[in-house]
Amino acid sequence: QVQLVESGGGSVQPGGSLTLSCAASTLTYSARCVGWFRKAPGKEREGVASIHSAGGNTYRVYNDDVKGRFTITQDNGQNTVFLQMTNLHPDDTAMYYCAAYATSRYFVGTCPIDPNPYSDWGQGTQVTVSS
């Protein structure tokens, strides 16, 4: 099981930016899918972005609502995943969680932004966008 620790949340004005980090404290993200999810009050948890690196390529998936504004990246050591968020909207206000699950070492391709396969979850970091 991977222990995940998120950081980087905070309060910003509309149009502002934040970068969230998700550090794997016990294992690297090698052979794993990693995703960012968010849960706003009164709304269901939704997938934001996912990332998977294999075969020298990196595969990313984004929720349509964040395409062009959010970028998911992974550091070279593969133990931290980032979510760079720009042009933030009030609707982006939510608790943001990172999550991961193990894949086959031979798996190549995109990972889902459906939360169901994800087995390891962080504690979350709050993002508030308000004027």
The 8 nearest C-alpha neighbors of each residue, nearest first, counted from 0:
[[1, 2, 119, 25, 118, 26, 100, 101],
 [2, 0, 25, 26, 119, 3, 23, 24],
 [1, 3, 24, 23, 25, 0, 4, 119],
 [2, 4, 121, 23, 22, 24, 1, 21],
 [3, 5, 22, 121, 21, 23, 6, 2],
 [6, 4, 21, 20, 123, 124, 121, 22],
 [5, 7, 20, 19, 8, 124, 21, 4],
 [8, 6, 19, 18, 20, 9, 17, 5],
 [7, 9, 126, 125, 124, 6, 19, 17],
 [10, 8, 126, 125, 127, 11, 7, 17],
 [9, 11, 127, 128, 126, 12, 8, 129],
 [12, 10, 128, 15, 127, 129, 13, 9],
 [11, 13, 130, 129, 128, 15, 14, 10],
 [14, 12, 88, 87, 15, 128, 129, 89],
 [13, 15, 86, 87, 12, 88, 16, 85],
 [14, 16, 86, 13, 87, 12, 11, 85],
 [17, 15, 85, 84, 86, 87, 14, 18],
 [16, 18, 84, 83, 19, 85, 15, 8],
 [19, 17, 83, 82, 84, 7, 20, 81],
 [18, 20, 7, 82, 81, 6, 8, 83],
 [21, 19, 81, 6, 5, 80, 7, 22],
 [20, 22, 5, 80, 79, 4, 81, 3],
 [21, 23, 79, 4, 3, 78, 24, 20],
 [24, 22, 3, 78, 2, 25, 26, 27],
 [23, 25, 2, 22, 3, 26, 1, 4],
 [24, 26, 23, 1, 2, 27, 0, 3],
 [27, 25, 23, 1, 24, 28, 78, 2],
 [26, 28, 78, 29, 77, 23, 25, 76],
 [27, 29, 31, 77, 78, 30, 26, 23],
 [28, 30, 27, 31, 77, 52, 26, 78],
 [31, 29, 104, 102, 101, 28, 103, 32],
 [32, 30, 101, 102, 28, 100, 29, 33],
 [31, 33, 51, 99, 100, 110, 50, 101],
 [34, 32, 99, 50, 49, 98, 31, 51],
 [33, 35, 49, 98, 48, 97, 99, 50],
 [34, 36, 97, 48, 47, 96, 46, 49],
 [37, 35, 46, 47, 96, 45, 95, 97],
 [36, 38, 95, 94, 45, 44, 93, 96],
 [37, 39, 44, 93, 94, 43, 45, 42],
 [38, 40, 93, 42, 41, 94, 92, 37],
 [41, 39, 42, 38, 93, 43, 94, 92],
 [40, 42, 39, 43, 38, 44, 93, 92],
 [43, 41, 39, 40, 38, 44, 45, 93],
 [42, 44, 38, 45, 41, 39, 40, 37],
 [43, 45, 38, 37, 42, 36, 46, 39],
 [46, 44, 37, 36, 43, 47, 38, 113],
 [45, 47, 36, 112, 113, 48, 35, 37],
 [46, 48, 62, 36, 35, 61, 45, 112],
 [49, 47, 61, 35, 60, 34, 46, 112],
 [48, 50, 34, 60, 59, 33, 110, 112],
 [51, 49, 59, 33, 58, 32, 34, 110],
 [50, 52, 58, 32, 57, 109, 110, 53],
 [53, 51, 57, 56, 58, 50, 55, 54],
 [54, 52, 55, 56, 107, 57, 51, 106],
 [55, 53, 56, 107, 52, 57, 105, 106],
 [54, 56, 53, 52, 57, 107, 58, 51],
 [57, 55, 54, 53, 52, 58, 51, 107],
 [58, 56, 52, 51, 53, 59, 55, 50],
 [57, 59, 109, 51, 50, 108, 52, 56],
 [60, 58, 50, 49, 109, 57, 51, 61],
 [59, 61, 49, 48, 109, 50, 58, 62],
 [62, 60, 48, 47, 66, 63, 65, 49],
 [61, 63, 47, 64, 65, 48, 66, 46],
 [62, 64, 66, 65, 61, 47, 67, 60],
 [65, 63, 62, 66, 61, 47, 68, 67],
 [64, 66, 68, 63, 69, 62, 67, 61],
 [67, 65, 63, 68, 61, 64, 69, 62],
 [66, 68, 69, 65, 70, 85, 64, 63],
 [67, 69, 85, 65, 66, 84, 86, 70],
 [70, 68, 84, 83, 65, 67, 85, 66],
 [69, 71, 83, 82, 72, 84, 68, 67],
 [72, 70, 82, 81, 83, 48, 69, 50],
 [73, 71, 81, 80, 70, 82, 74, 50],
 [72, 74, 80, 77, 79, 81, 75, 71],
 [73, 75, 77, 76, 79, 80, 72, 78],
 [76, 74, 77, 73, 78, 79, 72, 80],
 [75, 77, 74, 78, 79, 27, 73, 28],
 [78, 76, 74, 75, 28, 27, 79, 73],
 [77, 79, 27, 23, 76, 28, 22, 74],
 [80, 78, 22, 21, 77, 74, 73, 23],
 [79, 81, 73, 21, 72, 20, 74, 22],
 [82, 80, 20, 72, 19, 71, 73, 21],
 [83, 81, 71, 19, 18, 70, 84, 20],
 [82, 84, 18, 70, 69, 17, 81, 71],
 [83, 85, 69, 17, 16, 18, 68, 82],
 [84, 86, 16, 68, 87, 15, 69, 83],
 [87, 85, 14, 15, 16, 68, 88, 13],
 [86, 88, 14, 85, 13, 15, 16, 91],
 [87, 89, 13, 90, 91, 128, 14, 86],
 [88, 90, 128, 91, 92, 129, 13, 87],
 [91, 89, 88, 92, 128, 93, 87, 39],
 [92, 90, 89, 88, 93, 87, 128, 127],
 [91, 93, 127, 90, 126, 128, 89, 39],
 [94, 92, 39, 38, 126, 37, 95, 125],
 [93, 95, 125, 38, 37, 124, 123, 126],
 [94, 96, 37, 124, 123, 36, 93, 125],
 [97, 95, 123, 36, 35, 121, 37, 98],
 [96, 98, 35, 34, 121, 120, 36, 21],
 [97, 99, 120, 34, 119, 33, 117, 121],
 [100, 98, 33, 119, 117, 32, 118, 34],
 [99, 101, 117, 118, 31, 32, 119, 102],
 [100, 102, 31, 30, 32, 99, 103, 118],
 [103, 101, 31, 30, 104, 106, 100, 32],
 [102, 104, 105, 106, 30, 101, 31, 107],
 [103, 105, 30, 106, 102, 29, 31, 53],
 [106, 104, 103, 107, 102, 30, 53, 54],
 [107, 105, 103, 104, 102, 108, 53, 30],
 [108, 106, 53, 105, 54, 109, 52, 51],
 [109, 107, 58, 106, 110, 51, 53, 52],
 [110, 108, 58, 59, 51, 111, 60, 50],
 [109, 111, 32, 49, 50, 51, 108, 112],
 [110, 112, 113, 49, 109, 60, 114, 34],
 [111, 113, 46, 49, 114, 48, 34, 47],
 [112, 114, 111, 115, 46, 116, 45, 117],
 [115, 113, 117, 116, 112, 46, 45, 36],
 [114, 116, 117, 113, 118, 112, 111, 100],
 [117, 115, 114, 118, 100, 113, 111, 99],
 [116, 118, 100, 99, 115, 114, 98, 119],
 [117, 119, 100, 99, 116, 120, 98, 115],
 [120, 118, 99, 98, 117, 1, 100, 0],
 [121, 119, 98, 97, 3, 118, 122, 99],
 [120, 122, 3, 4, 123, 97, 96, 98],
 [121, 123, 96, 120, 4, 5, 124, 3],
 [124, 122, 96, 95, 121, 94, 5, 125],
 [123, 125, 8, 95, 94, 6, 5, 96],
 [126, 124, 94, 8, 95, 93, 9, 127],
 [125, 127, 8, 9, 92, 93, 10, 94],
 [128, 126, 92, 10, 9, 129, 11, 125],
 [129, 127, 89, 11, 12, 92, 13, 10],
 [128, 130, 12, 89, 13, 127, 11, 10],
 [129, 12, 13, 128, 11, 89, 10, 14]]
